[in-house]
Amino acid sequence: MPLMAYRKMAYCHTPLQTIWFIQNAFPTRIRVWIQSLIKLKELMHPMLNIAVKAARRAGNLIHRSADKVDHLTITRKSHADFVSDVDKAAEQTIIETLLDAYPDHAILAEESGSQGESEYLWIIDPLDGTTNFLHGFPQYAVSIGLQHKGIMTQAVVYDPVKNELFTATRGRGAFLNDKRMRVTKRLHLADSLIGTGFPYTRFEHMDAYIGIFKDLMQKTAGLRRPGSAALDLAWMAAGRYDGFFETGLKPWDIAAGTLLITEAGGMVSDLSGNEGYLKSGHLCAGNPNIHPLLLEVMAPHLTAGLKGK
């Protein structure tokens, strides 16, 4: 597209001028794409728009820092659990953006903890997959979810490497950029690709996890562990996995991703098939066919701690 066309578009001061320009100045393919983006933004809930703005700001900060990891200050929070300057700066950027728009809302963030009291609670992981980021492994994401009176209502997971934006509003569906997402329709475990995450900070459930892992390795088309739960859940919502399970997760790892899955037609639960996964941190997700089959495989291996009782 000639640079002159973009310059002329900058002089459109009203919606009608913009619409006329799009209809007359761009080829059909580009015109349809621009109109779809405008329509998607108009359909977005105002709070989701703010969350997207915050996620993109944080993602841009992370992306600019990706080739400077050798110069970052890195702190070990616990075994195999790290925090860097980038985590903290990205989190601060997100919080400032959200509270600038909604100063009375509460925050629960991975690095800074909780602040404020409100029926609206933003649950934030500024950089899910910090270890990947620090090693140059391009699998990490920004995760922002909003709870209203204890119910997840808005979700954003942003992958700054691939520039993929996963969003959902309760009751309005889930989207990858401007495309509606749906979970897969596979019927059998033998045909299914399952995502997971290895225990890496808490090992009391290691034997049970290995038992589940061994069973699923023999009953599925394969298991994958890229290292970012938020992005794994977004990928499942987008149809790239048929199911997912992990233990020992935190609310900020899964708050946004679980809403993406349910709005894409999937199912989420703890490892016993019950709610309460945000509290227990033990999660099983899948399309409506695969989810119960995963629970069936897991059942013989579950300890009292994994049953969420």
N, C-alpha and C positions, 0 to 999 in steps of 0.2 A: 504494500500500500504506500503510495507516495507520501513523503513527509508533509507536503502541502495540505493533504486531506486532513491529517491530524491537527495541523495548525488552524485550519478553518473550523474544525469541530470545537476548538477551544473558545470560539466566539459565539457559541450557542448558549444563550443566557436563560432560555426557558425550556421546559420539557417539550413543548410543541416544536420549537426550533431544532432541538436535538433529534426528535423522532423524524422530522422531515429530512434532516441531514443524513441520518442513517439509511433511510429509505432510498435516497437519491445518489449518495456518494460512494457507497460500498458495494462490492460484488455480492451476489446472493448468499454465498456460503458464509462470508464474514458478517454480513448483515444479520443472518439468522443467529449466529453465535453471539453477537453483541446483544441482540434483543433477548436471548435466553438468559444472559447474565443479568441484564436489567430486570427482567421478570423475576429471577430467583432472588435478587436483592430486595425487590419490593415485597416478595412473599415472606421473607425472613422476619421472624419475631424481632422486635427492637432489641431485646436482651441478647439474642443470638448474634445480631449484628455487632454489638459491642464486644461480645466474646470473640468473634472472628477478628475484629480489629486488634484486640489484645494478643491473640494467638499469632497473628501475622507479624506484629511488632516484635514479639519474643522470638519468633522463628527467624526473622531477618537478623536479629542480634546473634543468634546461635550460628546461623549460616556464615556470617562474617567472621566468626571466631573459629571456624572449623579447621583452618590451616594455621592456627596460632596456639594449639594446645600445649606445645612445649613451654610456652611462656605463662601459662595459667597457674594460679595457686590452687592446689588440690588438697582437700582434707579427707581423711578416712573416717567416716562416721561409725562404721563397724566392719566386720569381715566382708570384703568384696562389695562394700557400699560406699561410694565416693560422692563428694560434692565439690564443685569447682566454682570459680568466680562467675562463670557463664550461667550456671544454675541460679545463683543468687541474683545476678543482674536481670536475667530473663523473668524470674519470679517478681522482682520489684517492678519491672515494666508492666507485667500483667496486672498486678494489684493496683498500680497507679491508674491504669486505663479503666479498669472496672470501677474503682471507687470514685474516679472523676465523674463517671456517669451515674453511679448509684452509691452515693456516700454512706447510706444507711445500711447497706448490705454487709453480711458477715463473710469472713474468709477462712478457709481451711487449706493451707498450702504446705507442700512437703518440707520446705526449708525453714519457713518462718512460723509454722504452726497455725494456731487459730487466733482470730481477732474479731471482736465485735459480736453482737447478738442480734439476730434478725430471723424472720421466717424465710428469708432468702439467704442461701449459703452457697458461695462459690467454692468449688473443690478443684484445686490447681496442682498439676505436676508440670513445672516449667520446662523440664527436660527429662522425659521418660526414656531411659536408655543411656544414662550418663557414662557408664563404662564403655559402651559402644562408641560414644562420641569421643571419649578420651583416647581411644585406640584407632580412630579413623575408620571405624566400621559404620557404614552409612545406614544405620537403622535406629532412629530415635525420633521423638515427636514431642510436641507441646500438647498437653491435655487440659481442657477446661470444661467442667460440668457445673450446672446450676441446679440446686435443690430448692424446692419451694414447699415448705411445711413437710419436709422429709421425703418428698417425691422428686425424682430426677425429671427436670422439664426441658433443659437445654444441654447440648453437647457439642463440643468442638475438639477434634483431634487434627493437628496440622503437622504434616511431614515437610520440613523445610528443605530436605534434600531433593525430593521429587516434586515439590510444590503441589502436593495433594492435600486438599482441604476436605475433611469429612465432617459433616454437620447433621444435627437432628434437633427437632423440636417435638415434644410429646404430642402425638396425635396428628402430626403433619408429615411424617415420613423421614427418611434419612437420605443424604445426598453426598456424592463424591464430586466436588466442584459443582457443575450444574447438572449432573446426571443422577437420577433416582437410583438408589441402591436396593438390592434384594439379596437375601441369603440364598444359598444354593438349594437345589431340590433333590439332591442325591438321597437314595433310599437306604443304602447298605454301607456298613462300616468298611467292608472290603474295598469299596470304591472311593473312600473318603480320605482327604488330607486333613490332619489334625494339628493345630498349633498348641504349643505348651511353653512353659517356662520352668527351668530347673530351680530347685531350692538353692539359694546362694547365701543367705544370712542366717536362716534358722533351719536346723537339720533334724528336729525331733520327729518329723514325718518322712524322713528320707526313705526308710524301708518300705513304707506304704506307697510312696511315690514311685519307687523303682518297680514295685510289683505291678502297679497300674501301667507304668511305661512299658514293661515287658509284655504284658497282655495286649496292649494296644499296638505294639510293634508287630505282633503276629496276626492282628485282626483288621488292620487298616492298610490303606495304600501308602501311608507314610506319616511320620511325625516331623515337625519343624520347630526349632527354637531360635528365632532371630534375636531375642533379647530386649524387646520393648512390649510390655503387655498392652499398653494403650494402643499401639499400632497394630498388634496382633488382633485385637478386638475390632478395630476399624477394618482391617483386612477381611475378617470373617463377615462383617456386615456387607462388605463389597463383593462377597462371593469368592474370595481367594482361599479361604479355608472352609471346611464343612463343620468344624467344631473346634473347641479350645478348652483346655483345663489348666489350672495352676493352683498352687497352695501358697499361703503366706503373703498374699498381696495386701496393699494398703488402699484406703478409699480413693486416693488421688490417682492410683494406677488404673482403676477400673470404672470410676463414676461416669465419665463421659462415654467410654467404650461400650458399656452395657446398654445405655440408652440407644446408641447407634444400632446395636444388634436387634433390640426389640422393635425399634421403628423400621428396621429392614425386614421384619417378619420372623426373626429368630427367637430363641428361648434362652434364658439365663437363670441360674440357680446356684445354690451351694452344691457340694458333692453328694448330698442326699436328696436333691431335688426340691429343697425348700428355699424360701427367701432368707435374707440375712447375710448374704455374701459380702455386702459392704462392711459388715461388722466382723465376720469371721475371717475374711480374706481368702476363703477357699471358693473357687469359682469353676463352674462347668457351663459351657455355652455350646449351642449348636443349632442347626436348622431343625424344624419340628420333627423330622424323621430321625436324625442322628442324635439329638440331645438325649432322649430316653435310652438309646443304645449305649451311649457313653456312661450314663448313670448305672446301667446294668453291669457293665464291665468293672466299674469302680467299686461297686457295693461290697464284694468279698474282701477288699483290701482296706476298707475304712476303719481307722481306729476311732475311739471315742472322741478324740480331739478333732478329727476330720469330719465327724458327723455333725458338728456344730451344736451339740447338745450340752 
